[in-house]
């Protein structure tokens, strides 16, 4: 299995987290990081609006979803004539699904490089590894009791330094906070920018 962190480290793309963040108190760091996350999400939505035909994507998704519903209903009822009829349209549906994926990938590819550079070069140097605190624990996104025990052990070559950033359970990692904010605001931003898409369900 490929160790992604090791590969990034070898090519010089590992984030260099500061131990002296610009925003010293966690409340300020939390607010500023949230505003940046919202701004990036908003920027991505505007980019998607400029580079894709939202109306066409909505139309494709609705048509594809409707075909899948009809096909599943026909299979459930064992309606062979209807199944055969719907199968004749399958190549067309697959072609539309491929076009939809290409439309969705276009803004993502444009957004990916500058976003990656911000994550590697800018955010770790501004915020460090911890930017928020939560009373509710979410695995992987926050420090657990085990993380605290492990991170607070001194480094073998430097007894004054600790192994990791976690000092208290419930502290939220930088990337975890960005993820939480994105999930919380992506729906609102999509509605405001009119870039929301119907689901496949």
Phi, psi and omega per residue, in radians:
X1 nan 2.394 -3.083
X2 -1.341 2.263 3.061
X3 -1.529 1.723 -3.055
X4 -1.049 -0.750 -3.115
X5 -1.070 -0.694 3.131
X6 -1.157 -0.745 3.126
X7 -1.081 -0.807 3.128
X8 -1.091 -0.661 3.136
X9 -1.120 -0.702 -3.106
X10 -1.181 -0.566 3.142
X11 -1.699 0.143 3.043
X12 1.377 0.430 -3.094
X13 -1.910 0.384 3.096
X14 -1.520 2.437 3.120
X15 -1.115 2.412 3.077
X16 -1.793 1.625 -3.081
X17 -1.281 2.252 3.122
X18 -1.325 2.594 3.032
X19 -1.688 -0.037 3.103
X20 -2.248 1.320 -3.084
X21 -1.117 2.665 3.118
X22 -1.081 -0.708 3.135
X23 -1.694 1.671 -3.002
X24 -1.151 -0.724 -3.126
X25 -1.576 2.562 -2.980
X26 -1.191 -0.509 -3.141
X27 -1.157 -0.808 3.109
X28 -1.100 -0.770 3.127
X29 -1.039 -0.731 -3.130
X30 -1.086 -0.797 -3.114
X31 -1.174 -0.835 -3.106
X32 -1.115 -0.773 3.122
X33 -1.097 -0.671 3.115
X34 -1.137 -0.745 3.115
X35 -1.101 -0.702 3.102
X36 -1.141 -0.755 3.126
X37 -1.068 -0.739 3.108
X38 -1.136 -0.739 3.116
X39 -1.070 -0.754 3.114
X40 -1.137 -0.722 3.109
X41 -1.091 -0.743 3.117
X42 -1.125 -0.742 3.111
X43 -1.088 -0.714 3.122
X44 -1.142 -0.675 3.120
X45 -1.116 -0.720 3.105
X46 -1.167 -0.657 3.082
X47 -1.108 -0.736 3.112
X48 -1.110 -0.662 3.131
X49 -1.139 -0.639 -3.115
X50 -1.342 -0.566 -2.995
X51 -1.785 -0.103 -3.130
X52 -2.288 2.741 3.075
X53 -1.625 1.653 -3.058
X54 -1.060 -0.719 3.135
X55 -1.059 -0.764 3.133
X56 -1.155 -0.710 3.118
X57 -1.084 -0.735 3.104
X58 -1.075 -0.747 -3.134
X59 -1.101 -0.782 -3.142
X60 -1.095 -0.791 -3.110
X61 -1.107 -0.725 3.130
X62 -1.127 -0.763 -3.115
X63 -1.170 -0.733 3.128
X64 -1.125 -0.756 3.130
X65 -1.097 -0.758 -3.139
X66 -1.101 -0.723 3.109
X67 -1.091 -0.765 -3.132
X68 -1.111 -0.716 3.109
X69 -1.076 -0.806 -3.137
X70 -1.116 -0.712 -3.127
X71 -1.149 -0.782 3.137
X72 -1.117 -0.674 3.121
X73 -1.140 -0.700 3.130
X74 -1.160 -0.706 3.113
X75 -1.134 -0.726 -3.141
X76 -1.094 -0.667 -3.133
X77 -1.497 -0.084 -3.072
X78 1.006 0.678 -3.139
X79 -1.530 1.533 -3.012
X80 -1.085 -0.755 3.105
X81 -1.031 -0.713 3.135
X82 -1.201 -0.654 3.112
X83 -1.082 -0.801 3.140
X84 -1.102 -0.695 3.130
X85 -1.095 -0.759 -3.136
X86 -1.255 -0.561 3.122
X87 -1.122 -0.503 3.119
X88 -1.126 -0.425 -3.127
X89 -1.632 -0.055 -3.017
X90 -1.094 -0.715 3.137
X91 -1.060 -0.706 3.121
X92 -1.142 -0.743 3.137
X93 -1.124 -0.741 3.117
X94 -1.082 -0.708 3.115
X95 -1.101 -0.727 3.120
X96 -1.149 -0.696 3.125
X97 -1.097 -0.692 3.107
X98 -1.129 -0.736 3.116
X99 -1.105 -0.675 3.113
X100 -1.102 -0.766 3.121
X101 -1.081 -0.719 3.118
X102 -1.113 -0.713 3.105
X103 -1.090 -0.705 -3.123
X104 -1.247 -0.570 -3.094
X105 -1.316 -0.499 -3.045
X106 -0.970 -0.967 3.129
X107 -1.177 -0.534 -3.131
X108 -1.110 -0.722 -3.136
X109 -1.176 -0.659 3.113
X110 -1.181 -0.684 -3.065
X111 -1.332 -0.469 -2.945
X112 -1.085 -0.828 -3.039
X113 -1.140 -0.939 3.112
X114 -1.084 -0.616 3.114
X115 -1.117 -0.761 3.131
X116 -1.073 -0.748 -3.128
X117 -1.140 -0.656 3.082
X118 -1.093 -0.739 -3.111
X119 -1.198 -0.545 -3.107
X120 -1.502 -0.750 -2.966
X121 -1.789 -0.569 -2.963
X122 -1.782 -1.055 -3.021
X123 -1.010 -0.795 3.125
X124 -1.068 -0.579 -3.127
X125 -1.321 -0.411 -3.136
X126 -1.565 -0.798 -2.959
X127 -1.800 -0.438 -2.950
X128 1.385 -2.788 -3.045
X129 -1.643 -0.390 -3.074
X130 -2.047 2.263 -3.106
X131 -2.275 -0.113 -3.084
X132 -2.685 3.006 3.084
X133 -2.368 2.378 -3.122
X134 -2.261 2.375 3.060
X135 -1.298 -0.353 3.107
X136 -1.743 2.210 -3.078
X137 -1.538 2.263 3.040
X138 -2.101 2.042 -3.110
X139 -0.945 2.532 3.088
X140 1.325 -0.525 -3.095
X141 -1.591 -0.297 -3.045
X142 -2.335 2.851 3.095
X143 -1.289 2.289 3.040
X144 -1.731 3.049 3.075
X145 -1.035 -0.692 3.122
X146 -1.137 -0.703 3.085
X147 -1.042 -0.749 -3.130
X148 -1.091 -0.811 3.139
X149 -1.046 -0.754 -3.113
X150 -1.256 -0.788 -3.055
X151 -1.202 -0.498 -3.080
X152 -1.470 0.016 3.045
X153 -1.292 2.453 -3.123
X154 -1.219 2.614 3.083
X155 -1.246 2.445 -3.111
X156 -1.036 -0.669 -3.087
X157 -1.597 -0.096 3.131
X158 -2.624 1.592 -3.078
X159 -1.053 -0.354 -3.130
X160 -1.430 -0.226 -3.138
X161 -1.864 2.615 3.112
X162 -1.798 2.869 -3.050
X163 -1.216 -0.550 -3.069
X164 -2.615 -3.102 -3.020
X165 -1.494 -0.322 -3.007
X166 -1.247 2.089 3.082
X167 -1.920 -0.501 -3.123
X168 -2.427 2.492 3.057
X169 -1.114 2.388 -3.134
X170 1.765 -0.175 3.034
X171 -1.148 2.458 -3.051
X172 -1.813 2.269 3.092
X173 -1.155 2.685 3.130
X174 -0.910 -0.923 -3.100
X175 -1.179 -0.557 3.119
X176 -1.156 -0.687 3.129
X177 -1.184 -0.721 3.083
X178 -1.052 -0.726 3.140
X179 -1.115 -0.782 3.136
X180 -1.077 -0.802 -3.131
X181 -1.123 -0.722 3.123
X182 -1.062 -0.791 3.106
X183 -1.084 -0.687 -3.082
X184 -1.218 -0.612 -2.999
X185 -1.921 -0.164 -3.059
X186 -1.060 -0.688 3.133
X187 -1.134 -0.754 3.136
X188 -1.129 -0.785 -3.121
X189 -1.127 -0.697 3.108
X190 -1.068 -0.682 3.127
X191 -1.220 -0.734 -3.131
X192 -1.115 -0.740 -3.114
X193 -1.542 -0.034 -3.136
X194 1.008 0.777 3.107
X195 -2.055 0.216 -3.130
X196 -1.269 2.557 -3.133
X197 -2.083 2.594 3.065
X198 -1.215 2.661 3.118
X199 -1.415 2.884 3.123
X200 -1.366 -0.121 -3.085
X201 -1.369 nan nan
